[in-house]
Amino acid sequence: MSLTSVKKAKSSLGKARQVFLYVAPFPALVFFKIWISLGRDPGSLFIVAGSMLAYCSICLALALRWDKPTYFDWAIWAYFLAISLSLVLWKEATAPILVEYAITGVYLCLFGAAFLPPILRLDPFTYHYAKKLVPQAFWSTPVFANINRVMTFVWAGIFAICGLLSLYPSSVTRALVPISMIVGLGIPFNLLFPDYYLKSIGLPTMAAMRGSGDLSAKNAAAVSDKKALPDVVACRLEPLGSTVPPKSVQRQAETTDQSQSERSTTLKVIAINSSPRADGTSKTGIMLEALVGGMREAGAEVETVHLRQKVVKNCIGCFTCWTKTPGICVHKDDMTNELFPKWLEADIAVYATPLYHYTMNATMKAFVERSLPTLEPFFIPNEGGTRHPLRHKLPQAVVISVAGFPELAVFDQLSSYVRFLFGRGLLAELYRPAAEVMKLPEFSETSRDILSATADAGRDLVQSRKISNETMERITQPIVDPDSLAKMANMFWKSCIQEGLTPKEFERKNLVPRPDSVQTFMMIMSRGFNPLNAAGSRAVIQFDFSGEIEGACSFRIENGLIEAKEGRSEKPDLTIQSPFDIWMDIVTGKSDGQQMFMEQKYKAIGDLSLLIRMKELFGNR
Ligand SMILES: Cc1cc2nc3c(=O)[nH]c(=O)nc-3n(C[C@H](O)[C@H](O)[C@H](O)COP(=O)(O)O)c2cc1C
């Protein structure tokens, strides 16, 4: 049997116990009533009532051991105790009353269990069942109390009517009508009223609340055992402790009947990607994919969520999640219904954001703001400042971000923010500057190493919750010097503006950025170099530019490699003398090289076969 199936079997056993506890005492009433109806010897009544008392005592003991007895458990037990004592003390008088009114006694006992507790300022009987279905944060709210009070009094009314009807001796008044009322009125009311009430005051339904709270019905049952109640600590979005074991382990540790050997240690990770760009083009996505790949390899269970595909509305600051429905957001969107519960379930949350205006982007910030239900409203002094207490254990945080600028310092503000926000819960920060050039062929080797280091970081995080300095250095390694990056970026943006195209459109059309200097021309030629086509070739090609931009450069091609050099070469095999603009028109495909040559717009001196092969040697886009 696999670990999962063991887990499933255990959880269904838990449910089976719960159902057993709910219904266990009622067959005693039915059996006792049938026994009386069959007109058995009144002398045997004491034995049967005593046996039922013993049976109900066992049910009570089991309820005490596994959960908590309901008022019905106590009431039915008291009913049989009273009957047994009466039969001992006043056998002759009790037996005929029982024969005539046992069923009225049953309804009276149910009525007492429903009606008396709220009158005596105890919890209504429905609390016991409702607490298994509703997040704990909701239990102390007036809404929860109101719903349960109404349901309790409706049940008390039904039992009272059943009791009154049963005074008339007929199977219609004693069984048919009461059972119809319980099944046809009481139970449907019980199922429908809470959602009706919640909707009528503009709150989310029970299903949405269960989705939002961290307490599933199963966990709530554990809470009634006082085992799964999260500690409340004063801090920011910090999880409790910096080396918390996987929640899967914590959850199982809280389950009393789960043996040590059956515990799964699978680390649950939620990877949240806030880049608006689709995978493939998004550098955030590419880096995250590598990290997640490493985490999976190390055995973590990772779910990646792309916020661009989800509806996460902005927090509207209504504080409903702090007051009316503690822990539950008023919005009914993907955050409430799906992301928030998944995030709370995770051991680690990876926050992957592109750097926008030196911090996380608005999409990620909206996600962070929507975590407000995890906090309680109260102010608590903390380390010289003020904090809100946490309602939940939060996942540990890993932040990964990419930026266009080349300096690592562009992440300083983001880093300062996430360190403050996540505090001790922040496991790691992975920052990749100059990320946009990772897609360029001339940087493919460095990019590969960066991505492989990011995957190593994912493995390290799962295995040791740390990333080694060496891996970090590989992730942040310089990919291009800032000066060259600026030249390349400016050439690219100028080209996009000239063409009237967005970067995406520009790339889709497979256009070549128009060099605006000899240096950028050298970059573009090196990028366009096709090593396969050049294999076996050995040549030096020189360019002499005139016109608006003057200057010279040369390219040495050897063994499938290219070396660009500014200035003239001693012995070029081919020299092209051209106005800069003419040659740039050829490079960007605006005019045809051969046509321009025929029209003598430029001159070629030396090995003209190299001129003919120009497209073949530099046509790698
Ligand atoms: C609105 C906006 C703001 C940006 N702000 C910065 C910034 O402050 N610093 C920076 O280096 N790059 C900045 N960038 C560039 C992005 O960080 C960079 O393009 C990154 O690769 C985008 O990630 P993606 O590929 O996952 O979309 C900004 C981009 C946008 C669209």
Ligand as a Chemical Component Dictionary entry (heavy atoms), coordinates in Angstrom:
data_LIG
# 
_chem_comp.id                   LIG 
_chem_comp.type                 NON-POLYMER 
_chem_comp.pdbx_formal_charge   0 
_chem_comp.three_letter_code    LIG 
# 
loop_
_chem_comp_atom.comp_id 
_chem_comp_atom.atom_id 
_chem_comp_atom.alt_atom_id 
_chem_comp_atom.type_symbol 
_chem_comp_atom.charge 
_chem_comp_atom.model_Cartn_x 
_chem_comp_atom.model_Cartn_y 
_chem_comp_atom.model_Cartn_z 
_chem_comp_atom.pdbx_ordinal 
LIG C1  C1  C 0 6.454  48.578 -15.859 1  
LIG C2  C2  C 0 7.871  48.105 -15.888 2  
LIG C3  C3  C 0 8.768  48.564 -14.957 3  
LIG C4  C4  C 0 10.068 48.103 -14.957 4  
LIG N1  N1  N 0 10.920 48.564 -14.008 5  
LIG C5  C5  C 0 12.201 48.128 -14.000 6  
LIG C6  C6  C 0 13.112 48.596 -13.025 7  
LIG O1  O1  O 0 12.766 49.372 -12.149 8  
LIG N2  N2  N 0 14.387 48.157 -13.072 9  
LIG C7  C7  C 0 14.796 47.260 -14.003 10 
LIG O2  O2  O 0 15.970 46.900 -14.013 11 
LIG N3  N3  N 0 13.948 46.768 -14.926 12 
LIG C8  C8  C 0 12.668 47.186 -14.939 13 
LIG N4  N4  N 0 11.779 46.698 -15.878 14 
LIG C9  C9  C 0 12.243 45.653 -16.819 15 
LIG C10 C10 C 0 11.815 44.271 -16.369 16 
LIG O3  O3  O 0 12.192 44.007 -15.048 17 
LIG C11 C11 C 0 12.431 43.212 -17.262 18 
LIG O4  O4  O 0 12.036 43.464 -18.569 19 
LIG C12 C12 C 0 12.077 41.806 -16.884 20 
LIG O5  O5  O 0 12.835 40.914 -17.660 21 
LIG C13 C13 C 0 10.642 41.504 -17.136 22 
LIG O6  O6  O 0 10.359 40.205 -16.692 23 
LIG P1  P1  P 0 9.512  39.182 -17.588 24 
LIG O7  O7  O 0 10.402 38.833 -18.738 25 
LIG O8  O8  O 0 9.243  38.038 -16.707 26 
LIG O9  O9  O 0 8.278  39.900 -18.008 27 
LIG C14 C14 C 0 10.485 47.150 -15.921 28 
LIG C15 C15 C 0 9.566  46.685 -16.867 29 
LIG C16 C16 C 0 8.286  47.158 -16.853 30 
LIG C17 C17 C 0 7.313  46.643 -17.887 31 
# 
loop_
_chem_comp_bond.comp_id 
_chem_comp_bond.atom_id_1 
_chem_comp_bond.atom_id_2 
_chem_comp_bond.value_order 
_chem_comp_bond.pdbx_ordinal 
LIG C1  C2  SING 1  
LIG C2  C3  SING 2  
LIG C2  C16 DOUB 3  
LIG C3  C4  DOUB 4  
LIG C4  N1  SING 5  
LIG C4  C14 SING 6  
LIG N1  C5  DOUB 7  
LIG C5  C6  SING 8  
LIG C5  C8  SING 9  
LIG C6  O1  DOUB 10 
LIG C6  N2  SING 11 
LIG N2  C7  SING 12 
LIG C7  O2  DOUB 13 
LIG C7  N3  SING 14 
LIG N3  C8  DOUB 15 
LIG C8  N4  SING 16 
LIG N4  C9  SING 17 
LIG N4  C14 SING 18 
LIG C9  C10 SING 19 
LIG C10 O3  SING 20 
LIG C10 C11 SING 21 
LIG C11 O4  SING 22 
LIG C11 C12 SING 23 
LIG C12 O5  SING 24 
LIG C12 C13 SING 25 
LIG C13 O6  SING 26 
LIG O6  P1  SING 27 
LIG P1  O7  DOUB 28 
LIG P1  O8  SING 29 
LIG P1  O9  SING 30 
LIG C14 C15 DOUB 31 
LIG C15 C16 SING 32 
LIG C16 C17 SING 33 
# 
